[in-house]
Amino acid sequence: MARPTETAIRAMSRLWIPALVATFALAVGGAVLADRLLPPDLTSLEPDGAVRLMDRQGRLLRFFLPADQQWRFPVRLQDVSPVLIHTLTVSEDRFFRRHPGINPLAVLRAAWLNLRSGRVVAGGSTITMQVARLTSPRPRTLVAKLHEATRALQLERRLTKDEILERYLNLTPYGGNIVGVGAAAHFYFGKAPDRLSLAESALLAVLPRSPTAYDPFKHPVAAKGARDRLLQGLAARGDLDPDEAARAMSVPLPSKPIPQPFRGPHFCQMVYDRLPDNVRKRGGVVTTTLDLDVQSAVERRLSARVDQLRREGLENVAAVVVDVASGHISAMAGSASFLDDAHHGQINAALVRRSPGSTLKPLLYGLAFEQGLLVPESILLDLPTDFSGYTVRNYDQRHRGRVTAAEALRESLNVPAVRLLARVGVDPFLDLLRTGGLTTLDRRSADYGLTLVLGSGEVRLMDLTDIYAALARSGLYLPAQYLPEPRNGPGIRLLSPESSHLVTEILADVRRSDLPQSWNLTRNAPAVAWKTGTSFGHRDAWAVGFSSRFAVGVWTGNLDGRPRMGISGARHAGPFLLDIFRVLEPEGVDLPSPQGLNIGRIEVCADSRELPNPACPRRMTINYLPGQTRLSPCKMHRRVFVDTETGYRLEGDCLGRRPHRTATVEDHDPELVSWWASRGMAAPVPPPVSPDCLTSAAKGEIRIVSPNARTPYRFRAEAPKEYQRVALRAQAPMDSDLLWWFMDGILAASGRPDEHLFLDLEPGTHRLVVQDVRGRTDSLSFRVE
């Protein structure tokens, strides 16, 4: 296009320049009226920004863009490099601090230059006018200029110069969906805007003039030329030292975008989803509790073993790490890889409700210690047991007879745990679990029943790890935090420090029958208290444990819920758990051992683990909780008088007529005696009472009085079941302290001989057996029609 002649320029000047002056005079005059009628929308000057999640040390984890998908990191003016501010204002609007929003001289100068060149080479817009245009983009026409000028005057009346400049820095486009110097500094240089150099500031000063033409990745020559011309111009006007300008021009441009972080994706997604709506909308920096070093270490350990896991038919693994002292979530990996679509990697398994298997058992034993029902050395029975039609079985399908509480927990035996829950109570146990954060146990206690301790409920790995952290801090529960916020109180006391310590000592023993190679698995591992679990249906394998600094939970399984026969918490989740602890505690640390624990030592019978009586042949000293543990006198051992010639037991008047000696006999639980007999094992049996003794009671007779074998009983379907019961009564010797009643081989009731006991009627023929503590029995059959 040909340049206008001087005559044409003078003619156009006589028309345009007065028109422009008149236009801006109208803008100034009209701004007063428009300011009242059409005030500016200041909220448009603060558009939504991206949420930037940081780890606890301020390291960037992940971005979440606002609804318009713009990379926008709003900054405060004081957070921007003075070099960038100076470069921008001098090059874009030298008189920014002096004009009222519009600069008539700049407009006239732009008009003159445009006329001389025959095209638009200058706009004359001030920074304030650019802010007005950026909030309400319009085609570049004279009317649009008038609108910008009016809005600029309005903004200057309402905002300070610093506030206007801050808005400009946050609204300026930098190519694609990058908006504002905060996002541009990160995207192009990987820096915060307060750390930009002169060369970097100069590039960001010219880039908004034409983000596409000056794209440093696609058009590096044009971008460098624009940057260098700006630096040369600043030096020529005395705004910049020439040597500084030369050094800045020698700095190469960035050649590729800074890689965007994608760290701890499951954790970050969880945090973002839980942020208040106003935070997600406005954006900004959110500091979390995550420790990037711990997170990276956990992810590496999961990746190292997941291929072996998949060869065994289990596709995924998740892990959570909680800082014991603070309750902060230090790491969370919801799957082996977030980007693994083939194995449902984007599902956060740490937040999925799953059957916990046996992992709740330590809390049951801790509650039993707290209630004073037992101590780690107390004897529990591991026998075939039926609870109203529900038969409990151990994982290995074997029974051990008598075990200590510590052995039962360490070996994760199901039968002793269920029998113990029957003593503790489902409701108190459920209350403890819910208080400790297992809020997904949201059904009635009757819905769970005694199988609650075996995993009939559902928990989340996150919550399970957190309640184990309570054991690590001596029974004090702190809800896990993902944001480092002040707590409302000191926490909730679940268990006493003493009960927690007893549980910790049991879980810290590396000898595990559920893991025969435990010596190899735990080799070089730090001191850790840990427990494994396998869910109902063979779907989930768990390992949860703690040191004095960290609580760690691991889940393995298939995220689509497919079962895998043979799955085992010990074999499949345990190795991941101990691998993580080796990384977290490379130097090793001691387990939690609080000072001033009120744990005493007491002498007990070595066989019954009850308070010794004179007949106890052996004694031992065990830990107990003074003022809490209720220990009964030994009922296993007693002294009797035995005829030295016949071997019969002598009682009453017999003692004076026959030579005798004292002997110690053992009385065992009838269930245990029956189990021994079923396995062909001889149980210790007290010698029978001599027939020559006087009383029938001394002869050891026991006889069922009710029900009667000769009386038919009728069941009426229309009558309530609770009104159709038969009394259980028996004549028993004076030394029968307790009677057990078995119907059809199942324990139906137990109580003192003088206690009123009843049996529900069921149609059919039934075999009833009564047995006392000394193994004396009577039996009969009766029929219900």
ZAMARGU-4260 file (C-alpha; in steps of 0.2 Angstrom, whole numbers, plus 5000, padded with zeros to 4 digits):
<rodrens>
0) 5000/5000/5000 | 5007/5017/4995 | 5011/5030/5009 | 5000/5045/5009 | 5007/5061/5002
5) 5011/5076/5013 | 4996/5085/5006 | 4984/5071/5010 | 4992/5069/5028 | 4989/5088/5031
10) 4971/5086/5025 | 4967/5071/5035 | 4976/5079/5050 | 4964/5093/5049 | 4949/5081/5050
15) 4956/5067/5062 | 4965/5076/5075 | 4951/5088/5080 | 4939/5073/5079 | 4950/5063/5091
20) 4952/5078/5103 | 4934/5080/5103 | 4931/5062/5105 | 4942/5061/5121 | 4934/5077/5127
25) 4917/5069/5126 | 4925/5053/5135 | 4930/5064/5149 | 4914/5073/5150 | 4904/5057/5147
30) 4914/5047/5160 | 4906/5057/5174 | 4888/5053/5169 | 4893/5035/5164 | 4901/5033/5181
35) 4884/5035/5189 | 4874/5026/5176 | 4885/5012/5171 | 4898/5009/5185 | 4912/4996/5180
40) 4911/4978/5186 | 4926/4977/5197 | 4924/4958/5199 | 4928/4956/5181 | 4945/4962/5185
45) 4948/4947/5197 | 4944/4932/5186 | 4946/4914/5193 | 4963/4907/5195 | 4971/4890/5195
50) 4973/4880/5211 | 4991/4877/5215 | 4993/4862/5227 | 5010/4863/5236 | 5018/4850/5248
55) 5022/4854/5266 | 5039/4862/5260 | 5032/4873/5247 | 5036/4861/5232 | 5023/4862/5218
60) 5013/4846/5216 | 4999/4849/5204 | 4988/4862/5196 | 4969/4863/5194 | 4963/4875/5181
65) 4947/4885/5183 | 4931/4882/5173 | 4938/4892/5158 | 4953/4881/5157 | 4965/4896/5158
70) 4982/4895/5165 | 4980/4910/5177 | 4990/4912/5193 | 4984/4928/5201 | 4999/4937/5210
75) 5000/4952/5221 | 5011/4967/5215 | 5024/4964/5229 | 5026/4947/5222 | 5032/4953/5205
80) 5050/4957/5201 | 5053/4976/5201 | 5063/4973/5185 | 5048/4967/5176 | 5036/4981/5183
85) 5049/4994/5177 | 5051/4986/5160 | 5033/4985/5157 | 5028/5002/5163 | 5042/5011/5154
90) 5039/5002/5138 | 5020/5002/5138 | 5015/5017/5147 | 5029/5029/5153 | 5017/5041/5161
95) 5006/5028/5170 | 5009/5036/5187 | 5004/5054/5180 | 4989/5052/5169 | 4971/5050/5174
100) 4968/5034/5164 | 4970/5041/5147 | 4984/5051/5139 | 4979/5063/5126 | 4996/5066/5120
105) 4999/5048/5117 | 4983/5046/5108 | 4988/5061/5096 | 5005/5054/5094 | 4998/5037/5089
110) 4985/5045/5077 | 5000/5055/5069 | 5011/5039/5067 | 4996/5029/5060 | 4992/5043/5047
115) 5010/5044/5042 | 5012/5025/5040 | 4995/5023/5032 | 4992/5008/5044 | 4990/5006/5063
120) 5007/5006/5070 | 5003/5013/5087 | 4987/5012/5099 | 4990/5025/5111 | 4982/5015/5125
125) 4987/5017/5143 | 4989/5002/5155 | 4972/5007/5162 | 4964/5007/5145 | 4972/4990/5142
130) 4964/4983/5158 | 4947/4990/5152 | 4949/4981/5135 | 4955/4965/5143 | 4940/4964/5154
135) 4928/4968/5140 | 4936/4963/5123 | 4929/4972/5108 | 4934/4975/5089 | 4947/4989/5088
140) 4936/5003/5082 | 4934/5021/5087 | 4919/5017/5097 | 4929/5003/5106 | 4942/5016/5110
145) 4929/5028/5117 | 4922/5014/5128 | 4940/5009/5134 | 4944/5028/5138 | 4927/5029/5148
150) 4931/5013/5158 | 4949/5019/5161 | 4943/5035/5169 | 4930/5025/5179 | 4944/5013/5185
155) 4956/5027/5190 | 4942/5034/5201 | 4940/5018/5210 | 4957/5010/5211 | 4974/5015/5215
160) 4988/5015/5203 | 4995/5000/5211 | 4979/4991/5211 | 4977/4994/5192 | 4994/4989/5188
165) 4991/4973/5198 | 4976/4969/5188 | 4985/4972/5172 | 4999/4960/5177 | 4986/4947/5181
170) 4975/4949/5165 | 4989/4951/5151 | 4988/4937/5138 | 5004/4927/5135 | 4999/4915/5122
175) 4987/4900/5121 | 4978/4899/5138 | 4992/4907/5148 | 4986/4923/5156 | 4995/4934/5168
180) 5013/4936/5173 | 5011/4922/5187 | 5007/4909/5174 | 5019/4915/5161 | 5034/4916/5173
185) 5030/4897/5178 | 5026/4891/5160 | 5041/4899/5151 | 5054/4899/5165 | 5048/4888/5179
190) 5050/4903/5191 | 5040/4913/5203 | 5038/4931/5195 | 5048/4939/5209 | 5063/4929/5203
195) 5064/4934/5185 | 5080/4941/5177 | 5081/4956/5166 | 5081/4946/5150 | 5066/4936/5156
200) 5057/4951/5161 | 5060/4959/5144 | 5053/4944/5135 | 5037/4945/5146 | 5036/4963/5143
205) 5035/4961/5124 | 5026/4945/5122 | 5008/4952/5126 | 5010/4964/5111 | 5008/4949/5099
210) 5008/4932/5109 | 5007/4922/5093 | 5020/4931/5083 | 5032/4932/5097 | 5030/4914/5103
215) 5048/4910/5108 | 5045/4891/5105 | 5038/4893/5087 | 5045/4910/5082 | 5061/4912/5092
220) 5069/4924/5080 | 5055/4936/5080 | 5053/4934/5099 | 5072/4938/5102 | 5071/4953/5090
225) 5056/4960/5099 | 5065/4958/5116 | 5081/4965/5111 | 5073/4980/5103 | 5065/4984/5119
230) 5081/4982/5129 | 5090/4993/5116 | 5076/5006/5117 | 5077/5007/5136 | 5096/5009/5135
235) 5094/5023/5122 | 5082/5032/5133 | 5093/5031/5148 | 5081/5019/5157 | 5093/5005/5157
240) 5112/5003/5158 | 5119/4999/5141 | 5130/4985/5148 | 5116/4977/5157 | 5106/4978/5141
245) 5120/4970/5131 | 5121/4956/5144 | 5102/4953/5144 | 5102/4952/5124 | 5115/4938/5125
250) 5104/4927/5135 | 5095/4913/5125 | 5077/4912/5124 | 5068/4897/5132 | 5067/4883/5120
255) 5053/4872/5127 | 5039/4874/5140 | 5043/4869/5158 | 5036/4852/5161 | 5020/4853/5172
260) 5021/4843/5188 | 5009/4829/5191 | 5014/4823/5209 | 5004/4813/5221 | 4989/4814/5209
265) 4977/4804/5220 | 4981/4814/5235 | 4979/4830/5225 | 4963/4825/5218 | 4956/4821/5235
270) 4962/4838/5242 | 4955/4848/5228 | 4938/4839/5229 | 4937/4843/5247 | 4942/4862/5246
275) 4928/4874/5249 | 4919/4880/5233 | 4926/4898/5235 | 4944/4892/5236 | 4941/4881/5220
280) 4933/4895/5211 | 4946/4909/5216 | 4961/4898/5215 | 4978/4902/5223 | 4991/4892/5232
285) 4986/4879/5244 | 4999/4871/5255 | 4995/4853/5260 | 5003/4840/5272 | 5011/4829/5259
290) 5029/4826/5260 | 5035/4825/5242 | 5051/4815/5247 | 5040/4802/5257 | 5027/4802/5242
295) 5041/4798/5229 | 5049/4785/5240 | 5032/4776/5242 | 5028/4777/5224 | 5045/4769/5220
300) 5042/4755/5232 | 5025/4751/5225 | 5031/4751/5207 | 5046/4740/5211 | 5034/4725/5217
305) 5018/4728/5207 | 5024/4717/5192 | 5027/4702/5204 | 5010/4705/5212 | 5001/4705/5195
310) 5009/4688/5191 | 5000/4681/5206 | 4983/4688/5199 | 4982/4704/5209 | 4982/4720/5199
315) 4984/4734/5211 | 4991/4741/5227 | 4988/4757/5237 | 4997/4764/5252 | 4995/4778/5264
320) 5008/4786/5276 | 5003/4796/5291 | 5015/4806/5302 | 5012/4800/5320 | 5016/4816/5329
325) 5005/4828/5319 | 4992/4816/5311 | 4997/4824/5294 | 4995/4813/5278 | 5013/4812/5272
330) 5010/4801/5257 | 4995/4793/5248 | 4996/4782/5232 | 4979/4776/5227 | 4986/4764/5215
335) 5002/4758/5207 | 5000/4771/5193 | 4987/4785/5191 | 4989/4784/5172 | 4987/4765/5171
340) 4970/4764/5163 | 4971/4745/5160 | 4971/4742/5179 | 4959/4756/5184 | 4974/4767/5190
345) 4964/4783/5192 | 4953/4775/5206 | 4959/4780/5223 | 4959/4763/5232 | 4964/4772/5248
350) 4947/4780/5249 | 4937/4764/5243 | 4927/4755/5256 | 4933/4737/5258 | 4932/4722/5270
355) 4947/4724/5282 | 4949/4706/5287 | 4958/4704/5303 | 4966/4721/5304 | 4953/4726/5318
360) 4959/4713/5330 | 4972/4723/5338 | 4959/4736/5343 | 4948/4723/5351 | 4962/4716/5361
365) 4966/4733/5366 | 4948/4736/5372 | 4948/4720/5381 | 4964/4725/5391 | 4956/4742/5394
370) 4940/4733/5401 | 4951/4722/5413 | 4945/4706/5405 | 4963/4699/5401 | 4981/4703/5399
375) 4993/4697/5385 | 4997/4681/5395 | 4979/4676/5398 | 4973/4659/5391 | 4960/4659/5378
380) 4951/4644/5370 | 4954/4640/5351 | 4940/4627/5349 | 4927/4623/5336 | 4913/4636/5340
385) 4896/4638/5334 | 4887/4655/5337 | 4868/4652/5333 | 4872/4643/5317 | 4888/4652/5313
390) 4904/4642/5314 | 4920/4651/5316 | 4935/4645/5308 | 4953/4650/5308 | 4962/4655/5292
395) 4972/4638/5292 | 4957/4628/5297 | 4966/4621/5312 | 4962/4624/5331 | 4975/4625/5344
400) 4965/4622/5360 | 4973/4633/5373 | 4983/4649/5367 | 4988/4665/5376 | 4980/4681/5371
405) 4996/4687/5364 | 4998/4671/5353 | 4980/4673/5347 | 4983/4691/5341 | 5000/4688/5334
410) 4994/4673/5324 | 4978/4681/5320 | 4967/4667/5326 | 4948/4670/5322 | 4940/4659/5335
415) 4948/4667/5350 | 4944/4684/5343 | 4926/4680/5340 | 4924/4672/5357 | 4933/4687/5365
420) 4921/4699/5356 | 4906/4690/5363 | 4914/4695/5380 | 4918/4713/5376 | 4902/4716/5367
425) 4899/4721/5349 | 4892/4739/5354 | 4907/4744/5364 | 4919/4738/5351 | 4909/4747/5337
430) 4909/4763/5347 | 4928/4762/5349 | 4930/4760/5330 | 4918/4774/5325 | 4926/4786/5338
435) 4943/4781/5330 | 4937/4788/5313 | 4930/4772/5305 | 4914/4781/5300 | 4910/4769/5286
440) 4905/4756/5299 | 4888/4765/5298 | 4876/4750/5300 | 4868/4744/5316 | 4878/4733/5327
445) 4866/4718/5325 | 4870/4719/5306 | 4888/4716/5309 | 4887/4704/5324 | 4902/4695/5331
450) 4910/4694/5313 | 4914/4712/5315 | 4931/4708/5321 | 4934/4697/5306 | 4929/4710/5293
455) 4911/4710/5290 | 4911/4729/5290 | 4919/4740/5277 | 4933/4753/5280 | 4944/4764/5270
460) 4963/4762/5270 | 4965/4780/5274 | 4955/4778/5290 | 4962/4761/5295 | 4980/4769/5294
465) 4974/4783/5304 | 4967/4773/5318 | 4984/4763/5319 | 4992/4779/5321 | 4982/4781/5337
470) 4990/4765/5343 | 5007/4773/5339 | 5003/4789/5349 | 4998/4778/5365 | 4979/4777/5361
475) 4976/4795/5356 | 4966/4798/5340 | 4969/4813/5329 | 4959/4814/5313 | 4971/4813/5299
480) 4974/4830/5290 | 4978/4834/5272 | 4979/4853/5276 | 4991/4859/5290 | 4977/4868/5300
485) 4976/4871/5319 | 4967/4857/5328 | 4952/4861/5340 | 4958/4850/5354 | 4972/4838/5360
490) 4963/4823/5352 | 4952/4809/5357 | 4957/4795/5370 | 4953/4778/5362 | 4964/4767/5374
495) 4975/4771/5388 | 4994/4772/5385 | 4995/4755/5395 | 4983/4746/5384 | 4991/4753/5368
500) 5008/4748/5374 | 5003/4730/5377 | 4995/4729/5360 | 5011/4737/5352 | 5022/4724/5360
505) 5012/4710/5353 | 5012/4717/5336 | 5031/4720/5336 | 5035/4702/5337 | 5043/4696/5321
510) 5038/4678/5323 | 5022/4675/5313 | 5014/4659/5310 | 5004/4667/5296 | 5020/4671/5287
515) 5033/4656/5289 | 5047/4666/5280 | 5044/4681/5292 | 5062/4680/5297 | 5067/4684/5279
520) 5054/4697/5276 | 5058/4707/5291 | 5077/4705/5289 | 5085/4723/5290 | 5068/4730/5293
525) 5066/4743/5307 | 5056/4740/5323 | 5038/4740/5317 | 5022/4735/5325 | 5011/4728/5311
530) 4996/4717/5307 | 4989/4709/5292 | 4972/4705/5286 | 4963/4696/5272 | 4945/4700/5268
535) 4929/4690/5266 | 4928/4684/5248 | 4946/4683/5245 | 4946/4701/5237 | 4957/4711/5248
540) 4974/4709/5257 | 4980/4722/5270 | 4995/4726/5280 | 4995/4740/5292 | 5009/4745/5305
545) 5018/4759/5314 | 5035/4765/5320 | 5037/4779/5332 | 5036/4791/5318 | 5025/4784/5304
550) 5009/4774/5302 | 5008/4765/5286 | 4994/4756/5278 | 4995/4745/5262 | 4980/4737/5252
555) 4982/4725/5238 | 4969/4717/5227 | 4959/4720/5211 | 4950/4737/5209 | 4936/4729/5199
560) 4932/4718/5214 | 4937/4701/5207 | 4942/4688/5220 | 4958/4679/5220 | 4959/4663/5229
565) 4974/4661/5240 | 4976/4680/5243 | 4985/4684/5259 | 4988/4700/5268 | 5004/4693/5275
570) 5011/4687/5258 | 5005/4700/5247 | 5003/4716/5257 | 5016/4713/5270 | 5031/4714/5259
575) 5026/4731/5252 | 5023/4738/5270 | 5040/4733/5276 | 5049/4739/5260 | 5041/4756/5264
580) 5047/4756/5282 | 5064/4752/5276 | 5064/4768/5266 | 5056/4779/5279 | 5067/4773/5293
585) 5084/4768/5285 | 5093/4771/5302 | 5080/4762/5312 | 5070/4769/5327 | 5063/4762/5343
590) 5045/4758/5344 | 5034/4770/5354 | 5038/4768/5373 | 5030/4781/5383 | 5037/4785/5400
595) 5027/4782/5417 | 5016/4768/5411 | 5006/4760/5425 | 5010/4742/5421 | 5014/4731/5435
600) 5020/4713/5437 | 5010/4700/5446 | 5013/4682/5450 | 5000/4669/5443 | 4998/4651/5440
605) 5009/4646/5425 | 4995/4634/5418 | 4979/4644/5421 | 4987/4662/5421 | 4975/4666/5435
610) 4979/4671/5453 | 4988/4656/5461 | 4981/4645/5475 | 4991/4633/5486 | 4988/4619/5474
615) 4996/4628/5459 | 5012/4618/5455 | 5021/4631/5445 | 5020/4650/5445 | 5026/4664/5434
620) 5026/4683/5433 | 5017/4693/5420 | 5012/4711/5416 | 4995/4717/5421 | 4986/4734/5423
625) 4985/4738/5442 | 4967/4744/5446 | 4960/4738/5429 | 4965/4720/5426 | 4953/4708/5435
630) 4961/4691/5438 | 4951/4677/5446 | 4958/4664/5458 | 4965/4648/5449 | 4951/4636/5445
635) 4961/4623/5436 | 4971/4616/5451 | 4964/4610/5467 | 4970/4598/5481 | 4960/4582/5485
640) 4963/4567/5497 | 4967/4551/5488 | 4966/4533/5496 | 4983/4527/5496 | 4977/4509/5493
645) 4963/4511/5480 | 4967/4527/5472 | 4949/4533/5475 | 4946/4551/5480 | 4940/4553/5498
650) 4928/4565/5504 | 4918/4569/5520 | 4917/4554/5533 | 4928/4543/5522 | 4944/4553/5527
655) 4944/4547/5544 | 4942/4528/5540 | 4955/4526/5526 | 4973/4530/5524 | 4976/4544/5512
660) 4987/4557/5504 | 4985/4574/5496 | 4986/4576/5477 | 4984/4590/5465 | 4971/4588/5451
665) 4967/4598/5436 | 4949/4603/5431 | 4948/4609/5413 | 4934/4618/5403 | 4922/4605/5397
670) 4923/4611/5379 | 4942/4609/5380 | 4940/4591/5387 | 4927/4587/5374 | 4939/4593/5360
675) 4954/4584/5367 | 4943/4568/5367 | 4938/4570/5349 | 4956/4571/5344 | 4960/4555/5354
680) 4970/4566/5367 | 4969/4560/5385 | 4963/4574/5397 | 4968/4575/5415 | 4954/4567/5424
685) 4952/4568/5443 | 4951/4551/5452 | 4933/4546/5455 | 4925/4547/5473 | 4926/4531/5483
690) 4910/4521/5483 | 4911/4519/5501 | 4909/4538/5504 | 4892/4542/5512 | 4883/4555/5502
695) 4876/4554/5485 | 4883/4571/5481 | 4900/4564/5485 | 4898/4550/5473 | 4898/4563/5459
700) 4880/4560/5453 | 4872/4573/5441 | 4855/4571/5434 | 4844/4580/5422 | 4827/4585/5430
705) 4820/4596/5416 | 4816/4593/5402 | 4809/4575/5404 | 4813/4562/5391 | 4796/4554/5394
710) 4786/4570/5391 | 4782/4576/5373 | 4783/4594/5370 | 4773/4603/5357 | 4778/4618/5347
715) 4764/4630/5342 | 4768/4640/5326 | 4755/4653/5331 | 4762/4657/5348 | 4777/4669/5350
720) 4793/4659/5351 | 4799/4668/5367 | 4784/4660/5376 | 4789/4642/5370 | 4804/4638/5381
725) 4808/4623/5392 | 4817/4625/5409 | 4834/4618/5411 | 4837/4610/5428 | 4848/4597/5435
730) 4852/4589/5452 | 4871/4592/5454 | 4884/4588/5468 | 4888/4602/5480 | 4905/4605/5472
735) 4897/4608/5454 | 4900/4627/5453 | 4895/4628/5435 | 4885/4618/5422 | 4886/4618/5403
740) 4871/4612/5393 | 4873/4606/5375 | 4859/4602/5363 | 4863/4592/5348 | 4882/4595/5351
745) 4881/4614/5352 | 4883/4624/5368 | 4865/4631/5372 | 4867/4638/5389 | 4878/4638/5405
750) 4875/4644/5423 | 4875/4639/5441 | 4865/4624/5446 | 4853/4635/5455 | 4851/4648/5441
755) 4835/4648/5430 | 4840/4644/5413 | 4828/4641/5398 | 4830/4633/5381 | 4820/4638/5365
760) 4810/4624/5358 | 4813/4618/5340 | 4803/4604/5332 | 4812/4587/5331 | 4821/4575/5342
765) 4835/4582/5352 | 4850/4576/5362 | 4853/4586/5378 | 4869/4584/5388 | 4874/4593/5404
770) 4891/4593/5411 | 4900/4601/5426 | 4917/4608/5428 | 4923/4591/5434 | 4918/4582/5418
775) 4903/4574/5426 | 4889/4572/5414 | 4871/4566/5411 | 4861/4565/5395 | 4844/4562/5388
780) 4834/4563/5372 | 4817/4573/5371 | 4805/4576/5357 | 4797/4592/5351 | 4781/4589/5340
</rodrens>
